[in-house]
């Protein structure tokens, strides 16, 4: 954890971490492999990771996608806290990256263009004028290989070889992401990437969280704290201008726990809401506290830590009620939130941003940990005190 983490934020995050073990089912840790359909003529498998403490994560080989994550509420009852679909068909249709591993470059690249080693590359513009989440067929739309990782903790490694020129990117790029349930209350994601040519890399997970359970309503009442003093200002197409602006005195200030809905109308945008990169306090490459989310009704809390320098906080602005997900729930605007740990968007086009270019022959490593807990009683109020 960074020495720059404010003491008041640490104190409030500590409140989030009070756990209640009452009613948590006990059993053996295990990994099961189940058939989940076909995509592009390839078989898709679903891996079910179950921890002895009762936590369950389901990840499929299509997009190395987290389809379900079950954690207990304050009564000890397990509930699914991520949005998604009950079958593969939903993921094969046009959908907003629910739970997917996105890349080769997650987030946006302005006009789909960058220059590297004296050559200008033009990528697909699949988000208005910009490139988004790896293009028309990014890592989220391919079938990955998978293998169970031996050991006491439930763990599965997903691997994919992105060939030179795929979606316009240079270099043969070998990617792996390991999903592990650790310490009975953590979902850990470890990424490793190698390449034989210099190429930009920014791989992340695009899960939409709803700690109250999507069947119970939206996320505007979720209380968020972010360990970030600055954010990247964006233009009308959500491309960073290059300015790193202090959050103080703006609706972006989540340095103390604040309900998502408290200032969301002040953010602007079309549609209105949060879809911004925050600059995580602490040295990049070290495991720093990113922030926490608390849902008062269920008592669930989630703490996020990562080695990445930024996090995209997204409040589900583009969900519009046209998608029906698990348990027949209609996903409306603000029905899920994402905390996508990452390098800054459009980093290769901004000299003042940490570079996301992976040099040939070197290795990209990144870790993100989601730690879940519950508060036995009471709640943390939104707002800054």
C-alpha positions, 0 to 999 in steps of 0.5 A, a space after each residue: 500500500 502506498 505511503 501516499 494513501 491518506 490516513 482518513 481514506 485508510 481508516 474508512 477503508 478499514 471499516 469496509 473490511 470488517 468481515 462476518 463469517 456467520 453462515 458461510 458454507 464450508 467445503 473443499 476447494 475445487 475446480 470443475 470444467 463444464 461445456 458451455 457451447 461453441 463460438 466460431 466452431 470452437 468448443 467453449 468451456 466454463 471453469 467453476 472455481 469453488 473455495 472452501 470458504 464458499 466463494 465461487 467464480 465462474 470463468 469461460 474460455 470465450 474472452 477469458 470472461 468472468 461470468 459469475 462471482 458469488 460472495 456472502 452478504 451480511 447474513 452469510 447468504 451467497 449472491 452473484 455480484 457481477 452482470 452477465 448472461 446465463 448462457 453463451 448466446 448472450 455473450 456472442 451477441 452485441 454486449 458491453 464486455 460483461 466480465 471480459 478480458 479486454 485487449 490488446 489495448 483496453 480503453 480508447 485510442 484517439 482516432 485509432 491511430 498511433 506511431 511506434 518505431 517510426 511507423 504509423 498504425 491505423 486501427 479500427 474505429 469501433 467507438 465513434 471516431 476512436 478505437 476501443 478495447 482492442 477493436 472489432 475482434 479483441 481478446 474478449 471475442 476469441 476462445 482462449 486455451 485454459 489449464 488448471 493451475 495445481 495448488 491448494 487454491 482454486 486457480 485457472 490459467 487462460 492463454 491466447 496468442 494474438 498474431 502479428 497484425 491482428 486488429 492492426 497491432 504489430 507483433 506476435 503477442 502471447 497473453 495469459 491471465 490467471 484467475 485465483 480465489 485466494 484467502 477465501 475472500 479474494 479474486 486475484 487476476 495475474 496477467 503476463 504478456 510477451 511480444 516479439 515486436 514492440 507493441 502497445 499493451 493494456 490488458 484489463 478485466 471489464 466486470 460490471 459489479 453490483 454488490 447488492 445483486 442486480 435483481 435488487 436494483 442499480 448502483 447509485 447507492 453504492 458508496 465508493 472510495 478511490 485512492 486517487 488525487 487526480 484524474 485524466 480530463 477527457 474530451 466529448 469522445 472520452 479521449 484524454 486531453 493530457 491534463 491531470 486535474 486534481 479531484 478536489 472540489 469536483 464531482 470526481 472527488 472520491 477520496 472519502 466514501 461517497 455514494 455514486 449518485 451524490 454528484 453524478 448529474 454534475 459529471 455531464 457527458 452523453 449519457 451522463 455519468 462516470 467514465 473516467 480514468 483516475 490516477 492511483 496514488 502510489 508507484 506504478 508496478 507496486 501493489 497499491 490500494 485502488 479503492 473500495 465499494 460498499 453496498 449498505 443493504 447487503 453489507 457487501 464491500 469490495 476492496 481493489 488493489 493493483 499494480 496498474 497506475 490508473 483505474 477507469 471508474 465507469 457507472 454503467 451509463 450506456 446500459 439502456 434497458 435493452 439487455 436482459 441478463 442472468 435471472 431475467 434481470 433487465 440491465 438499465 442505466 447505472 445497473 453495474 459499475 466497473 473499476 478497470 485497472 489499467 494504463 491511462 487511455 490513449 497513453 501512446 499519444 501522450 508523452 506525459 503518460 506512463 508508456 504502455 508500449 511493451 518492448 520486444 523480448 520483455 515481459 509485461 506483468 500486472 496484478 489486480 486483487 478484488 477482496 470481498 468482505 461484509 459489515 455485520 451491522 450498520 452502514 457507511 454513509 455517503 458524502 464527505 464529512 
